[in-house]
Amino acid sequence: MRSQWRLIEVKNGIAFIEDLDGPVSVTNEAERVLWHLMAIASRVVYLDTYGEWTEIAANPDTQGMTVIFKPWHGMVWDTLGR
């Protein structure tokens, strides 16, 4: 079983996806989702089934073998935080 999600858009190098609440969540399969989408974007942000936006990122402490989750508050917040 795999997660079910849809690509909303790719903008400014960020893939925005929506978790479709399938048999496996995007959260539970985050590594596979991230590696799949890295072919089209440098970052991945997803809308979970609770309506929260979260970024999936490679964990720098494990040389990309695992992922970390970061709250995502929008493009303006993201730009100001860099």
Backbone as a ProteinNet text record, in pm:
[ID]
protein_1_A
[PRIMARY]
MRSQWRLIEVKNGIAFIEDLDGPVSVTNEAERVLWHLMAIASRVVYLDTYGEWTEIAANPDTQGMTVIFKPWHGMVWDTLGR
[TERTIARY]
83.9	0	88.3	41	115.2	24.1	88.4	10.6	-55.4	-163.3	-233.3	-230.5	-180.7	-171.3	-183.4	-208.8	-214.6	-123.4	-60	25.7	-63.7	-56.2	-135.8	-65.9	63.2	142.2	289.1	373.6	514.4	539.7	585.8	605.8	731.4	818.8	943.3	1024.9	1024.5	1102.5	1040.8	915.4	846.5	730.9	727.4	614	510.3	391.1	281	190.6	170.1	84.9	-22.2	-126.5	-233.8	-243.4	-240.9	-259.9	-407	-434.4	-572	-627.4	-557.8	-604.9	-629.3	-530.6	-539.6	-509.2	-483.6	-456.2	-326.6	-234.7	-110.5	-101.1	-66.7	-58.8	75	78.7	203.8	304.9	259.2	347.3	416.7	343.4	399.8	488.2	481.5	562.1	642.5	680.1	742.5	871.5	954.7	1081.3	1056.7	966.3	937.2	876.3	784.7	720.8	825.5	912.4	1016.1	1107	1158.5	1252.3	1183.3	1056.5	981.8	969.9	938.5	914.4	1040.9	1152.2	1277.5	1320.7	1262.6	1292.7	1234.7	1132.1	1068	1077.6	1120.6	1127.6	1235.6	1286.8	1391.2	1333.9	1205.1	1138.6	999.4	946.1	812.2	733.5	613.8	522.4	390.2	331.4	204.8	96.9	-25.7	-144.3	-192.8	-190.2	-230.7	-382.1	-428.7	-573.5	-636.8	-554.7	-606.3	-605.2	-562.3	-558.9	-434	-330.5	-203.8	-103.6	-28.7	77.6	208.8	281.3	406.4	508.2	633.5	741.3	807.9	836.4	914.5	1055	1154.5	1293	1384.4	1493	1592.9	1656.6	1676.5	1737.9	1888.8	1943.6	2087.6	2174.1	2121.3	2198.3	2216.4	2140.4	2149.2	2189	2252.2	2293.9	2178.2	2058.6	1944.5	1877.5	1912.3	1852.5	1713.5	1684	1551.9	1504.8	1382.1	1326.5	1289.1	1272.3	1218.8	1097.9	1012.2	891.8	901.1	870.8	875.1	742.7	684	562.2	590.9	494.3	511.1	399.3	437.9	341	314.5	362	333.8	457.5	440	551.6	615.1	534.9	589.9	672.2	616.7	688	815.7	806.3	921	1031.3	994.3	1091	1156.8	1078.8	1134.2	1225.7	1200.6	1280.4	1413.7	1438.3	1563.8	1669.3
-117.8	0	124.1	225	351	467.4	578.3	698.3	748.5	817.6	879	1029.3	1099.3	1244	1299.8	1429.7	1494.9	1616.1	1638.2	1754.8	1874.8	1974.2	2096.1	2188	2216	2297.8	2291.9	2335.4	2356.6	2504.7	2572	2716.8	2752.7	2830.6	2874.3	2756.2	2646	2529.4	2445.3	2475	2400.7	2322.6	2191.4	2109.1	2112.1	2156.2	2158.1	2039.7	1954.6	1838.1	1833.1	1755.8	1735	1586.8	1554.1	1416.1	1380.7	1274.7	1235.6	1134.3	1116.3	1031.2	887.7	835.3	697.6	597.5	474.7	371.4	399.1	473.9	515.4	666.6	737.8	883.5	927.4	1049.9	1107.6	1110.8	1141.6	1144	1009.9	902	768.5	721.1	786.6	747	866.8	954.1	1081.7	1065.5	968.3	951.1	923.3	829.9	795.7	913.8	984.8	1101.1	1208.4	1236.3	1336.9	1299.8	1177.4	1137.3	1138.1	1102.8	1104.5	1247.6	1341.4	1478.8	1561	1515.3	1590.1	1595.4	1511.7	1516.3	1642.2	1701.8	1819.2	1945	1931.5	2047.8	2025.5	2134.2	2121.1	2110	2142.2	2132.9	2075.1	2016.1	1956.9	2005.7	2059	2103.4	2033.1	1979	1909.1	1954.8	1945.5	1974.8	1842.7	1829.8	1701.9	1694.5	1583.9	1561.9	1648.2	1714.4	1804.8	1949.9	1974.5	2109.7	2187.6	2119.4	2183.7	2169.3	2276.7	2272.8	2238.1	2142.2	2095.5	2072.4	2110.6	2083	1952.1	1870.5	1749	1781.6	1760	1791.2	1676.3	1662.1	1561.5	1600.7	1505	1529	1543.1	1661.7	1681.3	1596.1	1551.7	1470.7	1326.2	1284.2	1144.7	1135	1237	1241.3	1206.9	1255.4	1237.2	1101.6	1019.2	885.8	889.9	994.7	1011.4	1153.7	1181.1	1314.5	1379.1	1510.1	1585.9	1663	1701.8	1776.5	1914.1	2017.4	2154.3	2222.1	2293.2	2369.2	2467.4	2486.3	2578	2680.4	2809	2915.6	3002.6	2962.2	3037	3097.6	3142.7	3193.7	3318.8	3410.4	3533.1	3499.3	3420.9	3379.2	3305.7	3218.1	3141	3232	3332	3425.2	3510.1	3556.9	3640.6	3561.2	3431	3347.7	3303.7	3330.6	3285.9	3392.2
0	0	0	-69.2	-80.4	-43.1	-10.6	18.9	-109.1	-91.2	-204	-183.6	-283.7	-277.3	-417.1	-424.4	-555.5	-554.1	-667.9	-685.5	-712.6	-626.8	-644.8	-744.1	-718.5	-809.1	-768.8	-859.8	-830.6	-852.9	-748	-755.6	-677.6	-740.1	-675.5	-622.5	-694.9	-655.1	-545.9	-510.6	-404.5	-465.7	-438.7	-480.5	-368.4	-400.7	-305.2	-335.2	-234.5	-254.5	-146.1	-173.1	-76.9	-45.5	82.6	127.4	107.7	33.6	4.5	103.9	215.7	324.9	278.6	206.5	157.7	267.6	229.7	330.3	407.2	347.7	411.9	395.5	502.3	493.1	433.7	385.5	337.2	452	571.7	688.8	708	693.3	715.9	601.9	489.9	374.5	322.6	413	376.2	297.2	331.9	259.7	112.1	83	-56.1	-130.5	-66.7	-129.8	-160.2	-63.2	-84	-200.1	-201.9	-308.3	-444.1	-448.5	-574.7	-629.1	-541.8	-585.7	-604.1	-549.5	-566.2	-713.7	-797	-940.5	-1005.7	-943.2	-1003.8	-917.9	-792.4	-703.1	-597.8	-544.6	-442.6	-301.4	-287.4	-156.9	-175.1	-67.5	-70.4	50.5	24.3	128.7	104.4	212	192.3	288.4	240.4	319.8	375.2	508.6	566.8	582.9	632.2	643.5	752.4	835.1	938	891.6	766.4	712.7	747.8	795.7	831.6	717.8	689.2	588.9	658.2	603.6	662.2	551.6	579	484.3	522.2	422.1	440	390.6	474.3	436.1	476	402	437	569.9	655.9	786	767.8	793.1	770.5	862.8	975	1069.8	1024.3	925.3	880.1	733.4	679.3	539.2	444.4	476.7	388.4	395.8	494.4	504	566.3	643.1	703.4	675.6	712.7	690.5	822.6	817	928.4	877.7	969.1	935.8	1000.3	918.9	968.6	936.7	1033.8	1002.8	890.1	803.3	690.9	697.1	701.9	725.5	603.4	487.4	366.1	302.4	178.7	99.7	162.4	213.5	271.3	395.1	483.7	604.9	567.8	468.4	422.5	369.7	290.9	233.2	341.7	435.8	543.7	635.7	649	736.9	678.4	553.4	489.7	494.9
[MASK]
++++++++++++++++++++++++++++++++++++++++++++++++++++++++++++++++++++++++++++++++++

